[in-house]
């Protein structure tokens, strides 16, 4: 059975082999090569790219899109994940292909593979908060078309100088997702403020405000004027006993609104989760949550774990 690659090359050339040399991959027009690589499974594409420098060059854009459009890195497991990925995306065509980046285990980066594999967690300097390094900022600078950034496991303390600036983050970034984070309200506001100028979508899931000052965080979110989509679920104070009540169980609400442009927007608020679509809905939904919290300050008390 001929491979898919062989079949495509054969079918692209129907000339008489007795009068003209058969086509090879090197002689095929660029548009035909483009059609071939679109149909190839990734293992075949990798093999194809190894055949010649011309093919490797002509298939780079498609390869980058398929291999790097959505990447997940776990620097807390593999110390080389971040620097190795940064080296790869320093190629402009590969860096431009990244649309979604997930960084898992943001609380720390293991500094020594030896300590990690041998369980020597008592060794001083084995780990450090990832945002204390320049690696994340340098990485974001290589991703001009990044649209969604997910930070999982973010831990404090976070120094303001270590946060990315608007000059570093690509203009394409519109969505920020925070999950499994444990920060003070001040640190949460710092993180939100660093990304506020460009994000239009924000997600918070399993996030702890260590000092319980969620009102301040909600006001910070409300100040992001261009925010069009907001999702929140299982937000905690430092007690971690039960999620923060965003509204009373008997007061759950789902409302539709009409914007000035005539678009229908809506928000819903349940006891432990909320979702808002549309700028007007984000403002109204947050106002509903802040109003409920203002009337139920006892729910915001910080208890010991």
C-alpha atoms as an extended CHARMM CRD file, in Angstrom:
* protein
*
       305  EXT
         1         1  UNK       CA              0.0000000000        0.0000000000        0.0000000000  PROA      1               0.0000000000
         2         2  UNK       CA              1.4940000000        3.3600000000       -0.9790000000  PROA      2               0.0000000000
         3         3  UNK       CA              1.6360000000        5.9870000000        1.7620000000  PROA      3               0.0000000000
         4         4  UNK       CA             -0.5770000000        9.0610000000        1.6420000000  PROA      4               0.0000000000
         5         5  UNK       CA              2.4290000000       11.1560000000        0.6840000000  PROA      5               0.0000000000
         6         6  UNK       CA              3.3580000000        8.8620000000       -2.2080000000  PROA      6               0.0000000000
         7         7  UNK       CA             -0.2300000000        8.7750000000       -3.4880000000  PROA      7               0.0000000000
         8         8  UNK       CA             -0.5210000000       12.5590000000       -3.4570000000  PROA      8               0.0000000000
         9         9  UNK       CA              2.7560000000       13.0420000000       -5.2910000000  PROA      9               0.0000000000
        10        10  UNK       CA              1.8420000000       10.4210000000       -7.8830000000  PROA      10              0.0000000000
        11        11  UNK       CA             -1.5840000000       11.9060000000       -8.5340000000  PROA      11              0.0000000000
        12        12  UNK       CA             -0.1350000000       15.4040000000       -8.9090000000  PROA      12              0.0000000000
        13        13  UNK       CA              1.8920000000       14.2780000000      -11.9260000000  PROA      13              0.0000000000
        14        14  UNK       CA             -0.0060000000       12.6380000000      -14.8020000000  PROA      14              0.0000000000
        15        15  UNK       CA              2.5790000000       13.2970000000      -17.5210000000  PROA      15              0.0000000000
        16        16  UNK       CA              4.0030000000       10.4940000000      -19.6270000000  PROA      16              0.0000000000
        17        17  UNK       CA              7.1150000000        9.2540000000      -17.8470000000  PROA      17              0.0000000000
        18        18  UNK       CA              8.6020000000        8.2540000000      -21.2130000000  PROA      18              0.0000000000
        19        19  UNK       CA              8.6880000000       11.8650000000      -22.4320000000  PROA      19              0.0000000000
        20        20  UNK       CA              9.2650000000       13.7120000000      -19.1950000000  PROA      20              0.0000000000
        21        21  UNK       CA             11.0880000000       12.9180000000      -15.9840000000  PROA      21              0.0000000000
        22        22  UNK       CA              8.6990000000       12.1010000000      -13.1420000000  PROA      22              0.0000000000
        23        23  UNK       CA              7.9610000000       14.8620000000      -10.6580000000  PROA      23              0.0000000000
        24        24  UNK       CA              9.6950000000       14.7630000000       -7.3230000000  PROA      24              0.0000000000
        25        25  UNK       CA              8.8410000000       16.7140000000       -4.2220000000  PROA      25              0.0000000000
        26        26  UNK       CA             11.6510000000       19.1230000000       -5.0150000000  PROA      26              0.0000000000
        27        27  UNK       CA             10.1810000000       19.9470000000       -8.4420000000  PROA      27              0.0000000000
        28        28  UNK       CA              6.5610000000       20.3670000000       -7.3950000000  PROA      28              0.0000000000
        29        29  UNK       CA              5.1640000000       23.9250000000       -7.3270000000  PROA      29              0.0000000000
        30        30  UNK       CA              4.8630000000       25.5100000000       -3.8960000000  PROA      30              0.0000000000
        31        31  UNK       CA              1.0520000000       25.5290000000       -4.0060000000  PROA      31              0.0000000000
        32        32  UNK       CA              1.0120000000       21.7550000000       -4.6270000000  PROA      32              0.0000000000
        33        33  UNK       CA              3.3660000000       21.1870000000       -1.7110000000  PROA      33              0.0000000000
        34        34  UNK       CA              1.0290000000       23.2990000000        0.4310000000  PROA      34              0.0000000000
        35        35  UNK       CA             -1.9200000000       21.0840000000       -0.5160000000  PROA      35              0.0000000000
        36        36  UNK       CA              0.0570000000       17.9770000000        0.3610000000  PROA      36              0.0000000000
        37        37  UNK       CA              1.1280000000       19.0840000000        3.8260000000  PROA      37              0.0000000000
        38        38  UNK       CA             -2.4100000000       20.0940000000        4.7880000000  PROA      38              0.0000000000
        39        39  UNK       CA             -3.5040000000       16.4670000000        4.3520000000  PROA      39              0.0000000000
        40        40  UNK       CA             -0.5690000000       14.8610000000        6.1240000000  PROA      40              0.0000000000
        41        41  UNK       CA             -0.8020000000       13.5420000000        9.6930000000  PROA      41              0.0000000000
        42        42  UNK       CA              1.7610000000       15.1160000000       12.0160000000  PROA      42              0.0000000000
        43        43  UNK       CA              4.1700000000       12.0890000000       12.0150000000  PROA      43              0.0000000000
        44        44  UNK       CA              4.2540000000       12.1500000000        8.2020000000  PROA      44              0.0000000000
        45        45  UNK       CA              4.7470000000       15.9140000000        8.2090000000  PROA      45              0.0000000000
        46        46  UNK       CA              7.7360000000       15.5470000000       10.5240000000  PROA      46              0.0000000000
        47        47  UNK       CA              9.2340000000       12.9210000000        8.2080000000  PROA      47              0.0000000000
        48        48  UNK       CA              8.5820000000       15.1220000000        5.1930000000  PROA      48              0.0000000000
        49        49  UNK       CA             10.3250000000       18.0800000000        6.7990000000  PROA      49              0.0000000000
        50        50  UNK       CA             13.4350000000       15.9460000000        7.2410000000  PROA      50              0.0000000000
        51        51  UNK       CA             13.7880000000       15.2510000000        3.5040000000  PROA      51              0.0000000000
        52        52  UNK       CA             15.3610000000       18.5430000000        2.4400000000  PROA      52              0.0000000000
        53        53  UNK       CA             16.0370000000       22.0870000000        3.5510000000  PROA      53              0.0000000000
        54        54  UNK       CA             13.6960000000       23.4850000000        0.9030000000  PROA      54              0.0000000000
        55        55  UNK       CA             10.8100000000       21.3630000000        2.1270000000  PROA      55              0.0000000000
        56        56  UNK       CA             11.6390000000       22.1690000000        5.7420000000  PROA      56              0.0000000000
        57        57  UNK       CA             11.5220000000       25.8810000000        4.9290000000  PROA      57              0.0000000000
        58        58  UNK       CA              8.3070000000       25.7230000000        2.8940000000  PROA      58              0.0000000000
        59        59  UNK       CA              6.4450000000       23.6700000000        5.5050000000  PROA      59              0.0000000000
        60        60  UNK       CA              7.5300000000       25.7030000000        8.5330000000  PROA      60              0.0000000000
        61        61  UNK       CA              4.4250000000       27.8910000000        8.7370000000  PROA      61              0.0000000000
        62        62  UNK       CA              1.9890000000       24.9790000000        8.5830000000  PROA      62              0.0000000000
        63        63  UNK       CA              4.0990000000       22.9400000000       10.9770000000  PROA      63              0.0000000000
        64        64  UNK       CA              4.2590000000       25.8430000000       13.4500000000  PROA      64              0.0000000000
        65        65  UNK       CA              0.5030000000       26.3240000000       13.3300000000  PROA      65              0.0000000000
        66        66  UNK       CA             -0.2450000000       22.6690000000       13.9650000000  PROA      66              0.0000000000
        67        67  UNK       CA              2.4500000000       22.0840000000       16.5750000000  PROA      67              0.0000000000
        68        68  UNK       CA              2.4730000000       25.3710000000       18.4790000000  PROA      68              0.0000000000
        69        69  UNK       CA             -0.9280000000       27.0270000000       18.1160000000  PROA      69              0.0000000000
        70        70  UNK       CA             -1.9160000000       25.7200000000       21.5600000000  PROA      70              0.0000000000
        71        71  UNK       CA              0.9260000000       24.8960000000       23.9560000000  PROA      71              0.0000000000
        72        72  UNK       CA              0.9500000000       23.7460000000       27.5480000000  PROA      72              0.0000000000
        73        73  UNK       CA              4.1430000000       24.0660000000       29.5920000000  PROA      73              0.0000000000
        74        74  UNK       CA              4.8070000000       22.6000000000       33.0210000000  PROA      74              0.0000000000
        75        75  UNK       CA              8.0120000000       24.3100000000       34.1940000000  PROA      75              0.0000000000
        76        76  UNK       CA              7.5080000000       23.0090000000       37.7340000000  PROA      76              0.0000000000
        77        77  UNK       CA              8.0310000000       19.4750000000       36.4070000000  PROA      77              0.0000000000
        78        78  UNK       CA             10.7140000000       20.1460000000       33.8230000000  PROA      78              0.0000000000
        79        79  UNK       CA             13.1990000000       22.9190000000       34.4870000000  PROA      79              0.0000000000
        80        80  UNK       CA             14.0050000000       23.2270000000       30.7670000000  PROA      80              0.0000000000
        81        81  UNK       CA             10.4030000000       23.6080000000       29.5580000000  PROA      81              0.0000000000
        82        82  UNK       CA             10.4110000000       27.3880000000       29.6750000000  PROA      82              0.0000000000
        83        83  UNK       CA             13.8810000000       28.1620000000       28.2700000000  PROA      83              0.0000000000
        84        84  UNK       CA             13.6330000000       25.4290000000       25.6160000000  PROA      84              0.0000000000
        85        85  UNK       CA             10.2550000000       26.6920000000       24.4470000000  PROA      85              0.0000000000
        86        86  UNK       CA             11.5760000000       30.2660000000       24.4480000000  PROA      86              0.0000000000
        87        87  UNK       CA             14.4250000000       29.1670000000       22.1760000000  PROA      87              0.0000000000
        88        88  UNK       CA             11.9820000000       27.5470000000       19.7420000000  PROA      88              0.0000000000
        89        89  UNK       CA              9.5690000000       30.5040000000       19.5410000000  PROA      89              0.0000000000
        90        90  UNK       CA             12.4280000000       32.9320000000       19.0330000000  PROA      90              0.0000000000
        91        91  UNK       CA             11.9920000000       31.9190000000       15.3940000000  PROA      91              0.0000000000
        92        92  UNK       CA              9.5320000000       34.6160000000       14.2190000000  PROA      92              0.0000000000
        93        93  UNK       CA              7.3700000000       32.2260000000       12.1780000000  PROA      93              0.0000000000
        94        94  UNK       CA              6.9820000000       29.8210000000       15.0830000000  PROA      94              0.0000000000
        95        95  UNK       CA              6.4390000000       32.5410000000       17.6870000000  PROA      95              0.0000000000
        96        96  UNK       CA              3.7600000000       34.0910000000       15.4830000000  PROA      96              0.0000000000
        97        97  UNK       CA              1.8710000000       30.7730000000       15.3720000000  PROA      97              0.0000000000
        98        98  UNK       CA              1.2050000000       30.5610000000       19.1270000000  PROA      98              0.0000000000
        99        99  UNK       CA             -2.3740000000       31.5720000000       19.9310000000  PROA      99              0.0000000000
       100       100  UNK       CA             -2.9460000000       29.9560000000       23.3450000000  PROA      100             0.0000000000
       101       101  UNK       CA             -0.3520000000       29.3300000000       26.0540000000  PROA      101             0.0000000000
       102       102  UNK       CA             -0.9510000000       27.4920000000       29.3190000000  PROA      102             0.0000000000
       103       103  UNK       CA              1.6560000000       27.7100000000       32.0610000000  PROA      103             0.0000000000
       104       104  UNK       CA              0.9840000000       25.1050000000       34.7490000000  PROA      104             0.0000000000
       105       105  UNK       CA              2.5860000000       25.0880000000       38.1890000000  PROA      105             0.0000000000
       106       106  UNK       CA              3.2340000000       28.8300000000       38.2700000000  PROA      106             0.0000000000
       107       107  UNK       CA              3.9270000000       28.7840000000       42.0090000000  PROA      107             0.0000000000
       108       108  UNK       CA              7.5190000000       27.7050000000       41.6520000000  PROA      108             0.0000000000
       109       109  UNK       CA             10.1580000000       26.3700000000       39.3040000000  PROA      109             0.0000000000
       110       110  UNK       CA             12.4480000000       23.5800000000       40.4310000000  PROA      110             0.0000000000
       111       111  UNK       CA             16.0120000000       24.8520000000       40.1290000000  PROA      111             0.0000000000
       112       112  UNK       CA             17.7290000000       21.4960000000       40.2720000000  PROA      112             0.0000000000
       113       113  UNK       CA             16.6550000000       18.3110000000       38.5320000000  PROA      113             0.0000000000
       114       114  UNK       CA             18.8590000000       16.4110000000       41.0100000000  PROA      114             0.0000000000
       115       115  UNK       CA             16.9310000000       17.7130000000       43.9960000000  PROA      115             0.0000000000
       116       116  UNK       CA             13.5970000000       17.0310000000       42.2840000000  PROA      116             0.0000000000
       117       117  UNK       CA             14.3460000000       13.4210000000       41.3420000000  PROA      117             0.0000000000
       118       118  UNK       CA             15.9680000000       12.6240000000       44.6740000000  PROA      118             0.0000000000
       119       119  UNK       CA             13.2760000000       14.2540000000       46.7710000000  PROA      119             0.0000000000
       120       120  UNK       CA             15.6930000000       16.6680000000       48.4360000000  PROA      120             0.0000000000
       121       121  UNK       CA             13.0620000000       19.3470000000       49.0130000000  PROA      121             0.0000000000
       122       122  UNK       CA             14.8680000000       20.7200000000       52.0800000000  PROA      122             0.0000000000
       123       123  UNK       CA             17.7770000000       21.9710000000       50.0140000000  PROA      123             0.0000000000
       124       124  UNK       CA             17.8440000000       25.7700000000       50.0950000000  PROA      124             0.0000000000
       125       125  UNK       CA             17.0920000000       27.4040000000       46.7780000000  PROA      125             0.0000000000
       126       126  UNK       CA             15.4630000000       24.3580000000       45.1980000000  PROA      126             0.0000000000
       127       127  UNK       CA             12.4890000000       26.4020000000       44.0290000000  PROA      127             0.0000000000
       128       128  UNK       CA             11.5390000000       29.9990000000       43.3720000000  PROA      128             0.0000000000
       129       129  UNK       CA              8.3450000000       31.8210000000       42.3720000000  PROA      129             0.0000000000
       130       130  UNK       CA              8.2390000000       31.8170000000       38.5900000000  PROA      130             0.0000000000
       131       131  UNK       CA              7.2450000000       35.4590000000       38.2990000000  PROA      131             0.0000000000
       132       132  UNK       CA             10.4360000000       36.4470000000       40.1280000000  PROA      132             0.0000000000
       133       133  UNK       CA             12.3140000000       35.5240000000       36.9720000000  PROA      133             0.0000000000
       134       134  UNK       CA             12.4480000000       37.2860000000       33.6420000000  PROA      134             0.0000000000
       135       135  UNK       CA             11.6860000000       34.0870000000       31.7340000000  PROA      135             0.0000000000
       136       136  UNK       CA              7.9330000000       34.6680000000       31.4760000000  PROA      136             0.0000000000
       137       137  UNK       CA              8.3160000000       38.2570000000       30.2960000000  PROA      137             0.0000000000
       138       138  UNK       CA             10.9340000000       37.2770000000       27.7380000000  PROA      138             0.0000000000
       139       139  UNK       CA              8.6970000000       34.4580000000       26.5360000000  PROA      139             0.0000000000
       140       140  UNK       CA              5.6230000000       36.6810000000       26.0820000000  PROA      140             0.0000000000
       141       141  UNK       CA              7.7180000000       39.1140000000       24.0640000000  PROA      141             0.0000000000
       142       142  UNK       CA              8.2680000000       36.3690000000       21.4610000000  PROA      142             0.0000000000
       143       143  UNK       CA              4.5120000000       35.7170000000       20.9600000000  PROA      143             0.0000000000
       144       144  UNK       CA              3.0380000000       38.6850000000       19.0530000000  PROA      144             0.0000000000
       145       145  UNK       CA             -0.1910000000       36.8680000000       18.1640000000  PROA      145             0.0000000000
       146       146  UNK       CA             -0.8780000000       35.2850000000       21.5510000000  PROA      146             0.0000000000
       147       147  UNK       CA             -4.6120000000       35.5120000000       22.2370000000  PROA      147             0.0000000000
       148       148  UNK       CA             -5.1580000000       33.4700000000       25.4200000000  PROA      148             0.0000000000
       149       149  UNK       CA             -2.8550000000       33.0820000000       28.4090000000  PROA      149             0.0000000000
       150       150  UNK       CA             -3.6910000000       30.6550000000       31.2270000000  PROA      150             0.0000000000
       151       151  UNK       CA             -1.7270000000       30.8170000000       34.4700000000  PROA      151             0.0000000000
       152       152  UNK       CA             -2.3240000000       27.8100000000       36.6880000000  PROA      152             0.0000000000
       153       153  UNK       CA             -1.0460000000       27.4670000000       40.2480000000  PROA      153             0.0000000000
       154       154  UNK       CA              0.1110000000       31.0670000000       40.7010000000  PROA      154             0.0000000000
       155       155  UNK       CA              1.4750000000       31.7550000000       44.1970000000  PROA      155             0.0000000000
       156       156  UNK       CA              2.7780000000       34.8030000000       45.9970000000  PROA      156             0.0000000000
       157       157  UNK       CA              4.6970000000       36.7500000000       46.8990000000  PROA      157             0.0000000000
       158       158  UNK       CA              4.7310000000       38.6430000000       43.6210000000  PROA      158             0.0000000000
       159       159  UNK       CA              6.8740000000       41.7290000000       43.2650000000  PROA      159             0.0000000000
       160       160  UNK       CA              5.3650000000       44.3870000000       40.9410000000  PROA      160             0.0000000000
       161       161  UNK       CA              8.6610000000       44.6750000000       39.0560000000  PROA      161             0.0000000000
       162       162  UNK       CA              8.3940000000       41.0050000000       38.0780000000  PROA      162             0.0000000000
       163       163  UNK       CA              5.0600000000       41.3960000000       36.2960000000  PROA      163             0.0000000000
       164       164  UNK       CA              4.9630000000       41.7710000000       32.5100000000  PROA      164             0.0000000000
       165       165  UNK       CA              4.4290000000       45.2610000000       31.1330000000  PROA      165             0.0000000000
       166       166  UNK       CA              2.2450000000       46.3690000000       28.2270000000  PROA      166             0.0000000000
       167       167  UNK       CA              5.4020000000       46.8710000000       26.1670000000  PROA      167             0.0000000000
       168       168  UNK       CA              6.2150000000       43.1780000000       26.5730000000  PROA      168             0.0000000000
       169       169  UNK       CA              2.8320000000       41.5390000000       26.0520000000  PROA      169             0.0000000000
       170       170  UNK       CA              1.7190000000       41.1070000000       22.4490000000  PROA      170             0.0000000000
       171       171  UNK       CA             -1.1960000000       43.2370000000       21.3020000000  PROA      171             0.0000000000
       172       172  UNK       CA             -3.1150000000       40.1020000000       20.2960000000  PROA      172             0.0000000000
       173       173  UNK       CA             -3.6460000000       38.9600000000       23.9000000000  PROA      173             0.0000000000
       174       174  UNK       CA             -7.3330000000       39.3170000000       24.7430000000  PROA      174             0.0000000000
       175       175  UNK       CA             -8.0340000000       36.5180000000       27.2410000000  PROA      175             0.0000000000
       176       176  UNK       CA             -6.5240000000       35.8070000000       30.6670000000  PROA      176             0.0000000000
       177       177  UNK       CA             -7.4100000000       32.7100000000       32.6960000000  PROA      177             0.0000000000
       178       178  UNK       CA             -6.2960000000       32.2520000000       36.3100000000  PROA      178             0.0000000000
       179       179  UNK       CA             -6.8190000000       28.9050000000       38.0240000000  PROA      179             0.0000000000
       180       180  UNK       CA             -5.6850000000       27.2670000000       41.2700000000  PROA      180             0.0000000000
       181       181  UNK       CA             -4.1270000000       30.5430000000       42.4120000000  PROA      181             0.0000000000
       182       182  UNK       CA             -3.3680000000       31.5450000000       46.0030000000  PROA      182             0.0000000000
       183       183  UNK       CA             -2.6690000000       35.2770000000       46.3060000000  PROA      183             0.0000000000
       184       184  UNK       CA             -3.5200000000       38.2460000000       48.4580000000  PROA      184             0.0000000000
       185       185  UNK       CA             -6.0630000000       40.7170000000       47.1140000000  PROA      185             0.0000000000
       186       186  UNK       CA             -3.2160000000       43.1600000000       46.4650000000  PROA      186             0.0000000000
       187       187  UNK       CA             -1.3480000000       40.5600000000       44.3970000000  PROA      187             0.0000000000
       188       188  UNK       CA             -4.5080000000       39.6320000000       42.4850000000  PROA      188             0.0000000000
       189       189  UNK       CA             -5.0640000000       43.2980000000       41.6490000000  PROA      189             0.0000000000
       190       190  UNK       CA             -1.4240000000       43.5970000000       40.5360000000  PROA      190             0.0000000000
       191       191  UNK       CA             -1.7820000000       40.6460000000       38.1680000000  PROA      191             0.0000000000
       192       192  UNK       CA             -5.0760000000       41.9500000000       36.7840000000  PROA      192             0.0000000000
       193       193  UNK       CA             -3.6040000000       45.4140000000       36.3930000000  PROA      193             0.0000000000
       194       194  UNK       CA             -0.6470000000       44.0930000000       34.4030000000  PROA      194             0.0000000000
       195       195  UNK       CA             -2.9720000000       42.5570000000       31.7910000000  PROA      195             0.0000000000
       196       196  UNK       CA             -5.8940000000       45.0100000000       32.0460000000  PROA      196             0.0000000000
       197       197  UNK       CA             -4.9620000000       47.2260000000       29.0650000000  PROA      197             0.0000000000
       198       198  UNK       CA             -5.5600000000       44.4520000000       26.5410000000  PROA      198             0.0000000000
       199       199  UNK       CA             -7.8120000000       41.6850000000       27.9160000000  PROA      199             0.0000000000
       200       200  UNK       CA            -11.4680000000       41.4350000000       26.9290000000  PROA      200             0.0000000000
       201       201  UNK       CA            -12.0850000000       38.0520000000       28.5480000000  PROA      201             0.0000000000
       202       202  UNK       CA            -11.2270000000       36.9760000000       32.0960000000  PROA      202             0.0000000000
       203       203  UNK       CA            -11.6820000000       33.7010000000       33.9320000000  PROA      203             0.0000000000
       204       204  UNK       CA            -11.1080000000       32.9570000000       37.6270000000  PROA      204             0.0000000000
       205       205  UNK       CA            -11.4090000000       29.3620000000       38.8280000000  PROA      205             0.0000000000
       206       206  UNK       CA            -10.3710000000       27.9020000000       42.1860000000  PROA      206             0.0000000000
       207       207  UNK       CA             -8.7460000000       31.1630000000       43.2670000000  PROA      207             0.0000000000
       208       208  UNK       CA             -7.9780000000       32.0340000000       46.8950000000  PROA      208             0.0000000000
       209       209  UNK       CA             -7.7890000000       35.6010000000       48.1910000000  PROA      209             0.0000000000
       210       210  UNK       CA             -5.5420000000       35.0180000000       51.2020000000  PROA      210             0.0000000000
       211       211  UNK       CA             -6.7780000000       38.1350000000       53.0320000000  PROA      211             0.0000000000
       212       212  UNK       CA            -10.4070000000       37.6820000000       51.9650000000  PROA      212             0.0000000000
       213       213  UNK       CA            -10.6650000000       41.1490000000       50.3870000000  PROA      213             0.0000000000
       214       214  UNK       CA            -12.6790000000       40.0650000000       47.3640000000  PROA      214             0.0000000000
       215       215  UNK       CA            -14.5500000000       43.3890000000       47.1410000000  PROA      215             0.0000000000
       216       216  UNK       CA            -11.3130000000       45.0840000000       46.1690000000  PROA      216             0.0000000000
       217       217  UNK       CA            -10.6390000000       42.4630000000       43.5150000000  PROA      217             0.0000000000
       218       218  UNK       CA            -14.1600000000       42.7890000000       42.0700000000  PROA      218             0.0000000000
       219       219  UNK       CA            -13.7810000000       46.5800000000       41.8970000000  PROA      219             0.0000000000
       220       220  UNK       CA            -10.4550000000       46.0830000000       40.1080000000  PROA      220             0.0000000000
       221       221  UNK       CA            -12.1400000000       43.7970000000       37.5780000000  PROA      221             0.0000000000
       222       222  UNK       CA            -14.9710000000       46.2880000000       37.1210000000  PROA      222             0.0000000000
       223       223  UNK       CA            -12.4460000000       48.9850000000       36.2120000000  PROA      223             0.0000000000
       224       224  UNK       CA            -11.3150000000       47.0020000000       33.1440000000  PROA      224             0.0000000000
       225       225  UNK       CA            -13.4360000000       49.0500000000       30.7700000000  PROA      225             0.0000000000
       226       226  UNK       CA            -13.1280000000       46.8640000000       27.6800000000  PROA      226             0.0000000000
       227       227  UNK       CA            -13.9440000000       43.5860000000       29.4660000000  PROA      227             0.0000000000
       228       228  UNK       CA            -16.6470000000       41.7400000000       27.5000000000  PROA      228             0.0000000000
       229       229  UNK       CA            -16.6390000000       38.2900000000       29.0740000000  PROA      229             0.0000000000
       230       230  UNK       CA            -16.1800000000       37.2110000000       32.6850000000  PROA      230             0.0000000000
       231       231  UNK       CA            -16.4090000000       33.7820000000       34.2730000000  PROA      231             0.0000000000
       232       232  UNK       CA            -15.8460000000       33.0140000000       37.9660000000  PROA      232             0.0000000000
       233       233  UNK       CA            -16.2330000000       29.8350000000       39.9830000000  PROA      233             0.0000000000
       234       234  UNK       CA            -15.2060000000       28.5250000000       43.4080000000  PROA      234             0.0000000000
       235       235  UNK       CA            -13.5100000000       31.6130000000       44.8080000000  PROA      235             0.0000000000
       236       236  UNK       CA            -12.2230000000       31.2390000000       48.3510000000  PROA      236             0.0000000000
       237       237  UNK       CA            -11.1290000000       33.2500000000       51.3280000000  PROA      237             0.0000000000
       238       238  UNK       CA             -8.1810000000       31.8330000000       53.2380000000  PROA      238             0.0000000000
       239       239  UNK       CA            -10.3800000000       29.3360000000       55.0980000000  PROA      239             0.0000000000
       240       240  UNK       CA            -10.8480000000       27.0250000000       52.0700000000  PROA      240             0.0000000000
       241       241  UNK       CA            -13.8500000000       25.5430000000       53.9020000000  PROA      241             0.0000000000
       242       242  UNK       CA            -16.3930000000       26.5280000000       51.2790000000  PROA      242             0.0000000000
       243       243  UNK       CA            -16.3700000000       28.8680000000       48.2730000000  PROA      243             0.0000000000
       244       244  UNK       CA            -17.2690000000       32.5180000000       48.6110000000  PROA      244             0.0000000000
       245       245  UNK       CA            -21.0060000000       33.1750000000       48.2870000000  PROA      245             0.0000000000
       246       246  UNK       CA            -21.5480000000       35.4620000000       45.2870000000  PROA      246             0.0000000000
       247       247  UNK       CA            -25.2610000000       35.5640000000       46.0320000000  PROA      247             0.0000000000
       248       248  UNK       CA            -27.7180000000       33.7600000000       48.2660000000  PROA      248             0.0000000000
       249       249  UNK       CA            -28.8280000000       30.2860000000       47.2420000000  PROA      249             0.0000000000
       250       250  UNK       CA            -32.4200000000       31.5300000000       46.9520000000  PROA      250             0.0000000000
       251       251  UNK       CA            -31.3280000000       34.6940000000       45.1090000000  PROA      251             0.0000000000
       252       252  UNK       CA            -29.6900000000       33.1580000000       42.0250000000  PROA      252             0.0000000000
       253       253  UNK       CA            -30.3740000000       35.3230000000       39.0110000000  PROA      253             0.0000000000
       254       254  UNK       CA            -30.1410000000       35.2330000000       35.2160000000  PROA      254             0.0000000000
       255       255  UNK       CA            -30.8320000000       38.5220000000       33.4380000000  PROA      255             0.0000000000
       256       256  UNK       CA            -30.7900000000       39.6630000000       29.8230000000  PROA      256             0.0000000000
       257       257  UNK       CA            -29.8840000000       43.2410000000       28.9290000000  PROA      257             0.0000000000
       258       258  UNK       CA            -29.8940000000       45.2980000000       25.7390000000  PROA      258             0.0000000000
       259       259  UNK       CA            -26.7990000000       47.3540000000       25.0170000000  PROA      259             0.0000000000
       260       260  UNK       CA            -26.8310000000       50.8300000000       23.4620000000  PROA      260             0.0000000000
       261       261  UNK       CA            -25.9400000000       49.1670000000       20.1560000000  PROA      261             0.0000000000
       262       262  UNK       CA            -29.0250000000       46.9700000000       20.4150000000  PROA      262             0.0000000000
       263       263  UNK       CA            -27.1370000000       43.7550000000       21.2120000000  PROA      263             0.0000000000
       264       264  UNK       CA            -28.5730000000       41.3400000000       23.7430000000  PROA      264             0.0000000000
       265       265  UNK       CA            -26.2010000000       40.6760000000       26.6370000000  PROA      265             0.0000000000
       266       266  UNK       CA            -26.7750000000       38.5520000000       29.7050000000  PROA      266             0.0000000000
       267       267  UNK       CA            -25.3370000000       37.5870000000       33.0600000000  PROA      267             0.0000000000
       268       268  UNK       CA            -26.0550000000       34.8990000000       35.6010000000  PROA      268             0.0000000000
       269       269  UNK       CA            -24.9920000000       34.7010000000       39.2190000000  PROA      269             0.0000000000
       270       270  UNK       CA            -25.2710000000       31.5460000000       41.2850000000  PROA      270             0.0000000000
       271       271  UNK       CA            -24.1360000000       30.9030000000       44.8160000000  PROA      271             0.0000000000
       272       272  UNK       CA            -20.5780000000       29.9140000000       43.9400000000  PROA      272             0.0000000000
       273       273  UNK       CA            -20.2170000000       30.8210000000       40.2570000000  PROA      273             0.0000000000
       274       274  UNK       CA            -21.0450000000       33.5760000000       37.7950000000  PROA      274             0.0000000000
       275       275  UNK       CA            -20.8730000000       34.2140000000       34.0630000000  PROA      275             0.0000000000
       276       276  UNK       CA            -21.2450000000       37.4530000000       32.1020000000  PROA      276             0.0000000000
       277       277  UNK       CA            -21.2480000000       38.0950000000       28.3590000000  PROA      277             0.0000000000
       278       278  UNK       CA            -21.1160000000       41.6710000000       27.1130000000  PROA      278             0.0000000000
       279       279  UNK       CA            -19.6250000000       44.8210000000       28.6150000000  PROA      279             0.0000000000
       280       280  UNK       CA            -22.9030000000       46.0190000000       30.1080000000  PROA      280             0.0000000000
       281       281  UNK       CA            -23.5820000000       42.5560000000       31.5470000000  PROA      281             0.0000000000
       282       282  UNK       CA            -20.1230000000       42.4600000000       33.1770000000  PROA      282             0.0000000000
       283       283  UNK       CA            -20.7850000000       45.7600000000       34.9350000000  PROA      283             0.0000000000
       284       284  UNK       CA            -24.2970000000       44.7590000000       36.0270000000  PROA      284             0.0000000000
       285       285  UNK       CA            -23.2570000000       41.2970000000       37.1740000000  PROA      285             0.0000000000
       286       286  UNK       CA            -20.3930000000       42.6340000000       39.2810000000  PROA      286             0.0000000000
       287       287  UNK       CA            -22.6940000000       45.2880000000       40.7650000000  PROA      287             0.0000000000
       288       288  UNK       CA            -25.1180000000       42.5380000000       41.7840000000  PROA      288             0.0000000000
       289       289  UNK       CA            -22.3120000000       40.5700000000       43.4740000000  PROA      289             0.0000000000
       290       290  UNK       CA            -20.8830000000       43.6340000000       45.2300000000  PROA      290             0.0000000000
       291       291  UNK       CA            -24.3490000000       44.5970000000       46.4260000000  PROA      291             0.0000000000
       292       292  UNK       CA            -24.9120000000       41.1500000000       47.9050000000  PROA      292             0.0000000000
       293       293  UNK       CA            -21.5100000000       41.1350000000       49.6260000000  PROA      293             0.0000000000
       294       294  UNK       CA            -22.0780000000       44.6390000000       51.0500000000  PROA      294             0.0000000000
       295       295  UNK       CA            -25.2310000000       43.3890000000       52.7420000000  PROA      295             0.0000000000
       296       296  UNK       CA            -23.5770000000       40.1760000000       53.9760000000  PROA      296             0.0000000000
       297       297  UNK       CA            -20.1990000000       41.2140000000       55.3370000000  PROA      297             0.0000000000
       298       298  UNK       CA            -20.1350000000       38.2400000000       57.6780000000  PROA      298             0.0000000000
       299       299  UNK       CA            -19.5850000000       36.0040000000       54.6480000000  PROA      299             0.0000000000
       300       300  UNK       CA            -16.2810000000       37.7530000000       53.9960000000  PROA      300             0.0000000000
       301       301  UNK       CA            -14.7280000000       37.0710000000       57.3830000000  PROA      301             0.0000000000
       302       302  UNK       CA            -11.3660000000       35.3660000000       57.1530000000  PROA      302             0.0000000000
       303       303  UNK       CA            -11.1070000000       32.2300000000       59.2260000000  PROA      303             0.0000000000
       304       304  UNK       CA             -8.1310000000       30.0980000000       59.9770000000  PROA      304             0.0000000000
       305       305  UNK       CA             -7.6150000000       26.9350000000       57.8890000000  PROA      305             0.0000000000
